[in-house]
């Protein structure tokens, strides 16, 4: 047997195995079933409607803070170095409490100088009076001319006037000692310490600033749109942080002109005496005022609101699908939320959307 026949016999089993495997694979492919396409049914949903803003009075809300009705600055009338400022920001003081002490060296020196001038003027007056006394007897006897007598009298009168001026200067210098100690002009709380120990006190420049505790106000800014509704005498409810119930007061005044940068007016709310006792300058809060007319914005039911990816919004039904619409929400009341931006007012919304409802899902209105 030649070599070609031996190789053929040796290789035949391998070729047969390969053929068998190919047949098995083809058979398996022929028996594989083709899956039918999945049909997603539309989910049944309940429908809610966007409502117009009829029946809701306009409400004006603004953030603000409690401020003192009276802010006073304790300043010095002297130019002197400050020795001591015994209080710091937040300390409560009474009228007359010492808030700063100045170095009295300059004042003491002025008092000593004025006192010395008084003594000199006294001596000059005594000398002038002695001369007048001597000339008086001679003048009566006709031994002194009228001109000499006039000069002696004038000298006496001038010395008396100099003494009066010296005494006035001494009184003024001694009066300056009062201003070495700076006191609080009213009861209140120190809100700012403008000068410290070692600083130079400048006349008219504040050393400490004090907010009076009497009759605090709530101050806030009013937009141009709300300006007509915020006027003196209008009732205002102020919710201050830290208090559960709002405080009721009334608008006291509104500035006549708007700020050129913010385009807003500054308004103040005044409270009754019993309310003012609970408020302190610096407290933060929000004011609520019922304006005139009705709001024209759209309102959506709270049950239609949902959150997707950190955004508040609703699912709007359009062409059989639920489309997520982001909303900018205002206030919430009476089971509805005010929409500042996002819907027009004629949309149909999915009521109580589940967490499984996604944007673009097919829905069927029930």
C-alpha positions in Angstrom: 0.0 0.0 0.0 1.4 3.3 -1.0 1.8 6.3 1.4 -1.1 8.3 -0.1 -3.7 5.6 0.7 -2.4 5.3 4.3 -2.8 9.0 4.8 -6.3 8.9 3.4 -7.3 6.2 5.9 -5.7 8.0 8.8 -7.4 11.3 8.0 -10.9 10.0 7.2 -12.1 9.7 10.8 -11.2 13.4 11.4 -13.1 14.5 8.4 -16.1 12.5 9.5 -16.1 14.1 12.9 -16.1 17.6 11.5 -19.0 16.8 9.2 -20.9 15.4 12.2 -20.3 18.6 14.2 -21.4 20.8 11.3 -24.6 18.8 11.0 -25.3 19.2 14.7 -24.9 22.9 14.6 -27.1 23.3 11.6 -29.7 21.1 13.3 -29.6 23.3 16.4 -29.9 26.4 14.3 -33.0 25.1 12.6 -34.7 24.3 15.8 -34.1 27.9 17.4 -37.4 29.8 17.9 -37.8 33.5 16.8 -39.1 35.7 19.7 -42.2 37.8 19.1 -41.9 41.7 19.5 -42.8 43.0 23.0 -45.8 45.3 23.0 -45.8 47.8 25.9 -49.3 48.7 26.9 -50.2 52.2 27.9 -50.4 52.7 31.6 -53.7 54.0 32.9 -53.4 57.3 34.7 -55.7 59.7 36.5 -55.9 63.3 35.1 -55.6 66.6 36.9 -56.0 70.0 35.4 -54.1 73.3 35.7 -56.3 75.9 37.2 -56.3 79.7 36.7 -55.5 82.0 39.6 -59.1 83.2 40.2 -60.3 83.4 43.7 -56.8 83.8 45.2 -56.0 87.4 46.4 -52.6 88.7 45.6 -50.1 88.0 48.4 -46.8 90.0 48.7 -44.0 88.2 50.4 -40.5 89.5 51.0 -37.6 88.8 53.2 -36.3 91.3 55.7 -35.0 91.8 59.2 -35.8 93.5 62.4 -34.1 96.9 62.8 -34.0 99.5 65.5 -36.2 102.4 65.1 -33.5 104.6 66.6 -29.7 104.1 65.9 -27.4 106.4 67.8 -23.7 107.0 67.7 -21.8 107.7 70.9 -19.0 110.1 69.9 -16.5 112.3 71.6 -16.4 116.0 71.5 -12.7 116.0 72.2 -9.6 115.0 70.2 -7.9 112.6 72.6 -6.5 109.1 72.9 -8.9 106.5 74.1 -7.9 104.8 77.3 -10.7 102.3 77.7 -13.7 100.9 75.8 -15.4 98.7 78.4 -18.1 97.1 76.1 -18.1 95.0 73.0 -20.6 94.2 70.2 -23.7 92.6 71.6 -23.5 94.2 75.1 -26.7 95.8 76.3 -26.3 99.2 77.9 -28.5 101.7 79.7 -28.7 105.4 79.1 -25.7 107.0 81.0 -23.5 103.9 81.0 -19.9 104.6 80.3 -18.9 103.3 76.8 -15.5 105.0 76.5 -12.9 106.8 78.6 -10.5 109.3 77.1 -7.0 110.4 78.2 -7.6 113.6 80.3 -4.1 115.0 80.1 -4.9 117.7 77.5 -8.1 118.7 79.4 -6.3 118.9 82.7 -3.6 121.1 81.1 -6.2 123.4 79.7 -7.8 123.7 83.1 -4.5 124.7 84.7 -3.8 127.2 82.1 -7.2 128.8 82.4 -6.9 128.9 86.2 -3.6 130.7 86.0 -5.1 133.3 83.6 -7.9 133.9 86.2 -5.3 134.6 88.9 -3.4 137.0 86.6 -6.7 138.8 85.8 -7.6 139.1 89.4 -4.2 140.7 90.2 -4.6 143.1 87.3 -8.0 144.1 88.6 -6.8 144.7 92.1 -4.1 146.9 90.8 -6.5 148.8 88.6 -9.0 149.3 91.4 -6.2 150.5 93.7 -5.1 153.1 91.2 -8.7 154.2 90.7 -9.1 154.6 94.5 -6.1 156.8 94.7 -7.1 159.0 91.8 -10.6 159.3 93.1 -9.7 161.5 96.1 -7.4 163.6 93.9 -10.0 164.0 91.2 -12.5 165.3 93.8 -10.1 167.9 94.9 -9.4 168.9 91.3 -5.8 167.8 91.3 -6.4 165.2 88.5 -7.6 166.1 85.0 -10.7 164.6 83.5 -8.5 162.8 80.9 -6.4 161.1 83.6 -9.5 160.1 85.5 -11.0 158.6 82.4 -7.9 156.6 81.7 -7.8 155.2 85.2 -11.5 154.2 85.1 -11.0 152.6 81.7 -8.1 150.6 83.0 -10.3 149.4 85.9 -13.1 148.4 83.6 -10.8 146.6 81.2 -9.2 144.6 84.0 -12.7 143.6 85.2 -13.6 142.5 81.7 -10.4 140.5 81.4 -11.2 138.7 84.6 -14.7 137.8 83.4 -13.2 136.3 80.2 -10.6 134.4 82.1 -13.3 132.9 84.4 -15.4 132.0 81.4 -12.4 130.2 79.8 -11.8 128.4 83.1 -15.4 127.3 83.2 -15.2 126.1 79.6 -12.0 124.1 80.3 -13.5 122.5 83.4 -16.7 121.7 81.4 -14.5 119.7 78.9 -13.8 117.2 81.7 -17.3 115.9 81.2 -16.5 114.8 77.7 -13.5 112.7 78.9 -16.1 110.1 79.7 -18.4 109.1 76.8 -21.8 107.7 77.9 -24.6 105.9 76.1 -27.3 108.3 74.9 -30.1 105.7 75.1 -30.9 102.2 76.2 -30.0 99.6 73.7 -27.5 97.1 72.3 -24.0 97.9 71.0 -23.9 96.8 67.4 -20.5 98.2 66.4 -17.4 99.3 68.2 -15.7 101.7 65.8 -12.7 102.7 68.0 -10.6 100.7 70.4 -8.1 101.4 73.2 -5.2 103.4 72.0 -7.1 104.9 69.0 -7.5 108.6 68.6 -11.0 109.9 69.3 -12.0 112.4 66.6 -14.8 114.9 67.4 -18.0 113.8 65.8 -16.8 110.4 64.8 -18.5 107.5 66.5 -16.7 105.3 69.1 -19.6 102.9 69.5 -22.9 102.5 67.6 -26.0 101.6 69.7 -29.4 100.3 68.5 -32.2 101.4 70.7 -34.4 98.6 72.1 -37.5 100.8 72.0 -40.0 100.1 69.3 -38.1 97.9 66.8 -39.3 97.8 63.2 -39.3 95.1 60.4 -37.6 96.4 57.3 -38.0 94.9 53.8 -37.8 95.9 50.1 -40.8 96.3 47.9 -40.8 95.6 44.1 -42.3 98.0 41.6 -45.1 95.6 40.9 -46.1 95.4 44.6 -45.5 99.1 45.4 -49.2 100.0 44.9 -50.4 97.4 47.4 -47.8 98.3 50.1 -48.7 101.6 51.7 -49.0 103.0 55.2 -51.7 101.5 57.3 -51.8 98.1 55.5 -51.8 95.1 57.8 -48.7 93.0 57.6 -47.9 89.6 59.1 -44.2 88.9 59.9 -42.9 85.4 60.5 -39.6 85.7 62.4 -37.2 82.8 62.5 -37.4 81.1 65.9 -41.1 82.0 66.5 -44.0 79.6 65.5 -46.6 82.3 65.1 -46.4 85.4 62.9 -46.4 88.9 64.4 -49.1 91.2 63.2 -48.3 94.9 62.6 -48.9 97.5 59.9 -46.9 99.3 57.3 -45.6 102.5 58.9 -43.9 104.1 55.9 -42.5 103.4 52.4 -39.7 105.5 50.8 -40.9 107.9 48.2 -38.2 107.0 45.6 -36.7 103.6 44.6 -33.2 102.5 44.9 -31.4 103.1 41.6 -29.6 99.8 41.7 -32.2 97.3 43.1 -35.2 99.2 41.7 -37.1 98.6 44.9 -38.6 100.7 47.7 -37.7 100.4 51.4 -40.7 99.7 53.7 -41.1 99.4 57.4 -43.6 97.6 59.6 -44.5 98.9 63.0 -45.7 96.6 65.8 -47.8 97.0 69.0 -45.8 97.5 72.2 -46.4 94.0 73.4 -45.0 92.6 70.2 -42.0 94.9 70.1 -40.8 93.6 73.5 -40.2 90.2 71.9 -38.2 91.4 68.9 -34.5 92.3 68.7 -32.6 94.1 66.0 -31.0 91.7 63.6 -33.6 89.0 63.6 -34.5 87.6 60.2 -38.0 86.9 58.9 -40.5 87.2 56.0 -43.4 89.6 55.7 -46.8 88.6 54.1 -49.2 91.3 52.9 -52.5 90.8 51.2 -52.6 93.0 48.2 -55.4 94.2 46.0 -56.9 92.1 43.2 -56.3 88.5 42.3 -53.3 86.6 41.1 -53.2 85.8 37.3 -50.7 82.9 37.6 -51.5 79.3 37.1 -51.9 76.8 39.9 -51.4 73.0 39.9 -52.7 70.5 42.4 -50.1 69.3 44.9 -51.0 65.7 44.0 -49.7 66.3 40.5 -46.2 67.5 41.7 -43.3 65.1 41.6 -39.5 65.3 41.7 -37.2 63.9 39.0 -33.4 64.3 39.3 -33.8 67.0 42.0 -36.3 69.1 39.9 -39.9 69.8 40.8 -42.3 69.3 38.0 -45.4 67.6 36.6 -46.1 65.0 33.9 -48.1 66.7 31.1 -50.2 64.3 28.9 -49.6 65.0 25.2 -50.4 62.7 22.3 -50.9 59.7 24.5 -47.5 60.1 26.3 -46.5 61.6 29.7 -43.9 64.3 29.3 -42.1 65.6 32.3 -42.2 69.4 32.6 -40.0 71.2 35.1 -41.8 74.0 37.1 -40.7 76.9 39.1 -42.9 76.8 42.1 -44.1 79.8 44.2 -46.3 79.5 47.3 -48.4 76.6 48.3 -51.9 76.8 49.8 -55.3 75.2 49.7 -53.9 72.0 48.1 -52.4 73.9 45.1 -49.0 75.3 44.2 -48.5 78.5 42.4 -46.5 78.1 39.1 -44.1 80.9 38.4 -42.8 79.3 35.2 -43.4 76.0 33.3 -47.0 75.7 32.3 -49.5 77.9 30.4 -52.7 76.9 32.1 -54.5 74.6 29.7 -52.4 71.4 30.2 -53.7 68.0 31.5 -51.5 66.5 34.2 -50.9 63.1 35.6 -52.4 62.9 39.1 -50.2 61.1 41.7 -47.5 59.9 39.3 -45.6 56.9 40.5 -41.8 56.6 40.7 -41.9 54.2 37.8 -43.4 56.7 35.4 -40.7 58.0 33.1 -40.5 60.8 30.5 -42.2 59.8 27.3 -44.1 56.8 28.7 -47.3 55.8 27.0 -50.3 56.5 29.1 -54.1 56.1 28.9 -56.4 58.5 30.6 -59.0 56.9 32.9 
